[in-house]
């Protein structure tokens, strides 16, 4: 397996370029599958894939949690927006 591919996957994830990372992962997974079917996947290559998967999982879970926090803040802020059909002007009456 090509170490350049695993480095590219790590870089794409680190840069938050998830569409590129997904394309690279798909290609990498296909290469791994073909190597397994041919019986040519070495232990080192399997360990590299496992390490990359573990690293990616941890990073992406962190990114997902961060995005969830941002989404929650947006939902909270939306509660303070004017409701449809209201002018947004505060009415007071005594």
Secondary structure, 3 states (H helix, E strand, C coil): CCHHHHHHHHHHHHCCCHHHHHHHHHHHHHHHHHHHHHCCCCHHHHHHHHHHHHHHHHHHHHHHHHHHHHHHHHHHHHCCCCCCCCCCCCCCCC
